[in-house]
Structures are given as C-alpha cells and as structure tokens.
Amino acid sequence: MTDQSKEILLDVRNLRKYFPIQKGFLRRVVGHVRAVDDVTLYVRRGETLSLVGESGCGKTTTARCIVRALKPTSGQILLRGPDGVVDLAPLPKRQLRPWRRHMQMIFQDPYSSLNPRMTLFDIVSEPMLVNGIKDRQTRMDRVAELLQLVGLRPEYMRRFPHAFSGGERQRIGIARALALNPSLVIADEPVSALDVSVQAQILNLLLDLQAQLGLTLLFVAHDLSVVKHISERVAVMYVGRIVETAPTPTLFAAPKHPYTEALLAAVPKPDPDLKGQRMLLEGEVADPANPPSGCYFHPRCRYALDLCRTVTPQQEEVAADHFVSCHRARELTLRGVKRT
Amino acid sequence: MAIQTQQPDAEERISLATQWQLIWWRFRKHTLAQIGAVIVILFYLVALLADFLAYSDPTYVEAQRSLLPPHGIQWFDDGKFAPFVYGLKGTRDPVTFKRVYVTDTSQKYPLRFFGKGFEWKFLGFKFDRHLLAVEGAPAEEVLFLLGTDSLGRDLWSRLMYATRTSLTIGLLGVTLSLFLGILLGGISGYYGGPLDTFIQRVIEVIRSIPTIPLWMGLGAALPREWSVTQVYFAITVILSLIGWTELARVVRGRFLSLREEDYITAAELAGCSQLRIIFRHMVPSFLSHIIAATTLAIPAMIISETALSFLGLGLRPPAVSWGVLLQDAQNVQSLAISPWLVIPTIPVIVVILSLNFLGDGLRDAADPYG
C-alpha cells in the first residue's frame, strides 16, 4: 500500500517537548513532564500517517508542536515547501507566518474550535484574509466552494456556529483548514468528540477530500478501528515515544512491539467466542514526569529482560518502513489481529 | 451565488443571530433585571436633569425655616385641579422651645409646572425653568416637599443634586478602575509568568487591607483647602484604587480561559497577528463580561462614597451627595425630632438594589453560548 517512491513531505526528528513543573512562590522548576520525548517520524506526500496511543501519551502535544502551536524543547521539524525544506522547530513566531499556510490543523473539539461570535464566512475566510486575499467577493466565492466541498450549503455562510451540530461544526473546521490549500493537514482526533454515526461521515469526507485534493494527512487517534479504516501507515506512541511505526496491514497482522500487541488485543471485537483471548496490561501507564529507566514500557511488558530495565532501546528498521524500538523486536513473534 | 430570500422563520432567526442579539434575548427573560434597568435609567435622568427637577437653590440658607417637616401640595382648589401650597408660620413652643410650624390657610401660593425659579447653567447656557415653580413668592420660602435641614435648605432640591454627585462619582470611579483593571488584568492574563504572579500578589495585598481605615487615612490626607471639585476627583481616585482589583481579576480570568480555546490556536495557525487575535477574537468574547462586571462595580462605588461622606471623610459641604445629606441624620436627636432627614437612604437603597439586579441579569446573559 505504501509507495516508497513518494517524497517525504514532513520529517520530524528527535522532537522533544518538556513542560516544566513549577513549585512555590518563586516558581522554581522542580522537574519536567516529558510530554514528547524523542519522537521521530515522517509523512510522505499524499499518504495518511496515523499517530495512536493511550490518552496522555503525548499525541496531541506532538501534533501541536508540529504545527508550531507549541514551541518544541528540541528536535527538528522539516517541512518541504514549494521552495525547499525548512526546519520549523527553531523559528520564532514571526518567521513562522509564511509557513503556516502549508500546514493546517483540524481540532478535536468542534465546540471550542469555532469562534461563536463570528459567522461561517468570517471563520472560513479568516485564513485567506490574513494571508493577503482582501477582496470580499473572491473570498465569498472561495468560502462557498469550500462549504460545498465539505458537504454544507453555501447559503449557510451568514450563520453563526451555534446553529450547527457537532458533525456540521467539524465540517466547518475542515473547510477552514482547507482554505489556504495546505499540503499537510494535521487532524487531532477529529472524530472522537462526535457520535459514532457521524464519525463515519466525517472520516469518509476526509478520505474523499484526500483523494480529491491530494492531501497529506497526519491523523491523531486513539481508536484503532478508525485508524485501520483510513491510514496507510501507523505510528504507535507510548509515554512520549514512538514505539513502532509500520504500514497498516503489517502493524495489524504482525506487530513487533509488545505494546502494539497489547493495544491491538484491547480493540473490542464483535465476536463473543473471542472472549478468553483478551490480553490485559498490568500496572499503570508510566508517569511522564518520572519515567522508568531503560525501556519505558518494561514494567508492564511480559517479555521484559534485564537489558530492558537498564538500556533504552533505539529505533531500528526491521523491514521496509517498519521501525521498532524494542530490544527483542527480531526474536519475538507477537499476535496481531486477523484480517476481517 | 444564490442566497435564500424567503421569509426568515424562527430557526433562521436564531441561526443568524449575533452575540448581542442572543444576549438581548436572554436578558429579556430576566424580569427583575429589566425593572432594575428602568429604575437605573430613571435615576441617571434625575442626575442629568437635577437643576430642572429641583425647585429651590440647594445652597439657599434660611435659619428661620430650619428643620421644617415635609409640607404637602394641595392638588385641588374648590374641586378644580389647581395645585397650590399653603403658607407657613413659624413659632416657638413656649414650654419646650421647640420650633413649631403652623399652616396658614389664609395664604395660598399657586404652583406652576415648567415655571420660573432660580437660575441654573447647563453646557454654558442659562436657564430658569423648573418642573415645579411657585407663583407669588420665591420657592425657597414656601415649597418644602421633603422638609428642610438644620440650615433651612430644601431637602428635595438638595436630594436632586446629591443624586447627581453620588451617581456620577460611581460612574467616574468605575471608569478609572476599568482602565486600571483592563490594563493590569490584561497584562497579567496575557503574559502570565512572574509578572502575573506579581500583579496577583499586589491585588491580594490591596484587597486584604480593611477598606474603611484605608479610606479614612487617605480621606484625612486630603488637604482641607482643596476645592469641592478637587476633593470630588480625589475621592474617585481613592475609590478606584481598590475597585480596580476586582475588574482586573475578571479580565485576567477571561484572558486565561480564552488562551486555551482552540479557536485562538486556529487563528494563530491561520497566520493572524497578535493584535488581530486580541481585538478580533479575545476582546469581543469578554466585552459582555466586562460590562456585567462594571455594572456590579458601580453600586460598590456608590456605597463607598456614601459611607465615606457620611463619616465626614469624603465629600464635604458645600458639596452635596447622599452621604453628605445623611451626615445630618447622624444623631438620635435629629432622628427623633426630624425623621425626614433619613429620606436620602431610600434612593441609596433603591439604586443599589436596581444596579445589583441589572448587573446580575447582565452577567447571566453575558455568555449566551455557555
């Protein structure tokens, strides 16, 4: 499924984002929450990469660092623009502005992502307005076109967001993200706040738009069944780190990291006979402010060795496009899920 | 592009409603707040038209008519509508030496609406018309709707001027606190960090100082020889020194919560400038909260001024304010002998309640999306 010949659009290297823990009157820094701890991933032009993991594992923080809503602590965010590759990580806000238009974000909460005091027209056309398209008629035509593209009626543009349901609001958010024809769209759990019936509609819309506009998607999710449906490749995150990246079929059929195996086993299956096969992880998710030594997953890993407790595994490529950070990646045979 | 031109139905109306329309619709459901709004407007009209509504010069002193009880208007004369007042004669009670006023029914002074009285100035123009005027004698000598004070000045007329002073001092004080509050609260909320901590601690220190002793100290520090206007402005400054803290907290809180909203991030990702984010996205969404907070801050200012002046530390005669008027009602003697001197408490209570109800209603309506 993955086409290795395509150029890499986004290349994130060793991205770190530490939030300081402050205490006391003088705000002394007493530690750091390692929300994103050495994330390396890449997205090829036109493909969908899903970033999955439990709540609190740093998916959203990674996404927000990549779009530079947050300033990363260290690392590189290499984005291929029309005139070359640029590292967005060290750029100050002012210098980022010309690059913003190539990379847009779809937010998780459709209720907080639209300014309730602006009409649809103002919301969707704002990116154009601040990027130099001042002519009102041009913007009107473009907004009408975008609304149609996401399945809304153009005459809605005079309305305010409070007139719309969650699914419709998410469509508005997508229209806004597409306003500047970005090459990369980062969707931060765009369907997890929606009803199941609406989720499918929005996912299909994203797939249609991707096919139609040749979009590149970085899709943040915690729902593996959604991920399977839409992505070419999947990156699995655990406590701020990427533990495994693989093409979707490979990841689901033959995972190489024990955490991926556990995650796959936790996906609910509509088959009562499979009841006994559940594999539950023991222990708690590691605290990103005080992570365990060695491999962050070792306290919960059933395959852990002494080596895992002391040495942090490096990411290695076990097959084409298949990266794993596990000392035993090459020796273990782990259970995936059957193709359904 | 075809935009529907059909008759907008109810749903369409809501879909197209702006924030202010939604606020207005919600405010309309708050009956008490609307009553409050009407009363507040009426009071501010009184403040604006104080000269016209007064019929006597508020500084006209007549010792012969001191502590005169309220003296009603006779509305009908021989069954016809022709308002007039009877004349008054003052005598001493030979036993108690109390001054007693006897109505002299032989003297009638007809009243005229929009008649001529003492001269007043407004925006540089001179006027002499008043809502009520007396024919045949100066109003200062015969008309006493709410009685007189110990110097024989008409209480009704003084109450009109006092309303002007007390209500405007509330507004001015709030304007000043609003300026300080938005500036410091905005800095505190927008930049955060050590500056935020510093400003918040300063606010806590200011708020922990007991207000009355602080005002007493500051009030006592005002030079005695300052003119009425100078004292008036000094008092507003003193009041807003404490008043701004509350507003600063409201503004800071809004900034903090707005900073976390996704639509602010979206605007930033769209490439909006800082200024555009603040003025296009942030200010409109806390403006309504500021208005509500301001409305709730005005009564506190009015009460403070009244209390301060009542204690003799705020405005001083010849300035007239509610607190100055109530100074006359400070001892039991005056309460027992001339209870009408307590009348100025009524407008204080009514205005404070109305402003509180209005502010409450505005606060409930301020966030129509929540």
Interface residues (C-beta under 8 A of the other chain):
Chain A: F25 R27 R64 V67 A69 R97 R100 R101 M103 Q104 M105 F107 Q108 D109 S112 S113 L114 N115 P116 R117 E126 P127 V130 N131 M140 D141 A144 P154 E155 R158 R159 F160 H162 A163 G173 R176 A179 L180
Chain B: M1 A2 I3 Q4 E11 I14 S15 L16 A17 T18 Q19 L22 G193 P194 T197 E261 D262 Y263 T265 A266 A267 E268 L269 A270 G271 C272 S273 R276 H281 P284 S285 Y369
